[in-house]
Amino acid sequence: MKARRFLPGARTLALVAWIALLSFFFANVEIQIEGSAGWAANLPTWRIEHHWLLDIFWGGRPMTGYHAWVFPFVALCFHLPAVFFARWSWRIEARIVACIMAFWLIEDFLWFVLNPAYGLARFDPHHVAWHKHWIAFAPTDYWTMSAAACALFFVSRRRDTASDEIADA
């Protein structure tokens, strides 16, 4: 029996809401770890401050031991359902990568909103030195990753008619 589709985008909206909830919890964890010193500035971890690859992959921010471990950890967590169900496709990977991007965008923004040392009033290039590039009122990463995540969500929702016909048979 086929499941009915009442709202085609409802599953995606529910997924984004779940990601926002995860982001909320992780932002609070990072606030407890980092306090007012964002981007692991006061943590006892190694740092690479200057390298040309940092401008390409990290928006000019330093690479830290903390981030070298936490980023792959989160990526592996988001891949768990694909491993658990032993089901993978390019569409699933597109959805996973979109979820990871949405998670980090929401988490980073919530870090500022919820952090008593910042709040929205201090969310600007003057107070947030580790986000080096800004467009309008947000870091450049927010704009580029939002566009990429939306594109990946769109791609992951497209139906492949040949495989759908096989699945419906």
C-alpha positions in Angstrom: 0.0 0.0 0.0 1.3 3.4 -0.9 1.7 6.2 1.7 -0.3 9.3 0.9 1.4 12.5 0.3 -0.6 15.3 1.9 2.1 18.0 1.9 5.0 17.2 -0.4 7.5 19.4 1.5 6.3 18.4 5.0 9.0 15.8 5.4 11.7 18.2 4.5 10.3 20.8 6.8 10.1 18.3 9.7 13.7 17.3 8.9 14.9 20.9 9.0 13.0 21.4 12.3 14.8 18.3 13.7 18.1 19.7 12.5 17.3 23.0 14.2 16.6 21.2 17.5 20.0 19.3 17.2 21.7 22.6 16.4 20.1 24.2 19.5 21.5 21.5 21.8 24.9 21.5 20.2 25.1 25.3 20.3 24.5 25.2 24.0 27.2 22.5 24.4 29.7 24.7 22.6 28.7 27.7 24.7 29.5 25.7 27.8 32.8 24.6 26.3 34.0 27.9 24.7 32.3 30.5 26.8 32.8 33.9 25.3 35.9 32.9 23.3 34.5 31.6 20.0 36.3 29.4 17.5 38.0 27.5 20.3 40.2 30.6 21.1 40.9 29.7 24.7 40.8 25.9 24.4 43.9 23.8 25.0 44.1 22.6 21.4 46.5 23.0 18.5 45.9 25.8 16.0 47.0 26.5 12.5 46.5 30.2 12.1 47.7 30.9 8.6 47.7 28.7 5.5 46.4 29.4 2.0 44.1 26.4 2.3 42.3 28.0 5.3 41.1 30.8 3.0 39.6 28.3 0.6 38.1 25.7 3.1 37.6 27.6 6.4 36.8 31.2 5.4 40.1 32.3 6.7 39.5 31.0 10.2 42.2 29.0 12.0 42.1 25.2 11.9 42.0 23.8 15.5 42.3 20.4 17.0 38.8 20.9 18.4 37.3 21.5 15.0 39.4 18.8 13.3 37.6 16.3 15.5 34.1 17.8 16.0 33.4 18.4 12.3 34.0 14.7 11.2 32.2 13.5 14.3 29.1 15.4 13.3 29.4 14.3 9.7 29.6 10.6 10.8 26.6 11.1 13.1 24.5 12.4 10.1 25.6 9.4 8.0 24.5 6.9 10.7 21.0 6.2 9.2 22.6 5.4 5.8 25.0 2.9 7.5 22.3 1.5 9.9 19.9 0.8 7.1 22.6 -0.2 4.7 21.1 2.1 2.1 23.0 4.7 0.1 22.5 6.7 -3.1 23.7 10.0 -4.5 20.3 11.4 -3.5 20.7 10.2 0.1 24.2 11.7 0.2 22.9 15.0 -1.2 20.3 15.0 1.6 22.9 14.1 4.3 25.3 16.9 3.1 22.5 19.4 3.0 21.6 18.4 6.6 25.2 18.8 7.8 25.4 22.3 6.2 22.0 23.3 7.7 23.1 22.0 11.1 26.4 24.0 11.1 24.7 27.2 9.9 21.9 27.0 12.4 24.3 25.9 15.2 26.7 28.7 14.5 24.0 31.4 14.5 22.4 30.0 17.7 25.8 30.1 19.3 25.7 33.9 19.0 22.0 34.3 19.8 22.1 32.1 22.9 25.6 33.0 24.2 25.3 35.6 27.0 28.5 37.2 25.9 27.1 38.0 22.4 23.4 38.0 21.5 22.1 39.5 18.3 23.4 43.0 19.2 27.0 41.8 19.0 26.5 39.7 15.8 28.6 41.8 13.5 32.1 41.8 12.0 33.5 44.1 14.7 32.6 41.6 17.6 33.0 38.4 15.6 36.6 38.5 14.3 36.8 34.8 13.4 34.2 35.3 10.6 36.5 37.3 8.4 34.2 37.8 5.4 30.7 39.3 5.6 27.9 40.2 3.2 25.3 42.5 4.5 24.4 41.3 8.0 25.8 37.8 8.0 29.1 36.0 7.3 29.7 35.0 3.7 29.6 31.3 4.7 26.0 31.7 5.8 25.0 32.8 2.3 27.1 30.3 0.3 26.2 27.4 2.5 22.5 28.3 2.6 22.4 28.3 -1.2 24.4 25.0 -1.4 22.2 23.3 1.2 19.0 24.5 -0.5 20.3 23.2 -3.9 21.2 19.8 -2.3 17.8 19.5 -0.6 16.2 20.2 -4.0 18.4 17.6 -5.7 17.7 15.1 -3.0 13.9 15.5 -3.5 14.0 15.0 -7.3 12.4 11.8 -8.3 14.2 9.4 -10.7 11.3 8.2 -12.8 13.0 4.9 -13.8 13.8 3.8 -10.2 10.3 5.1 -9.1 8.6 2.9 -11.7 10.6 -0.1 -10.4 9.8 0.7 -6.8 6.1 1.2 -7.6 5.8 -2.1 -9.5 
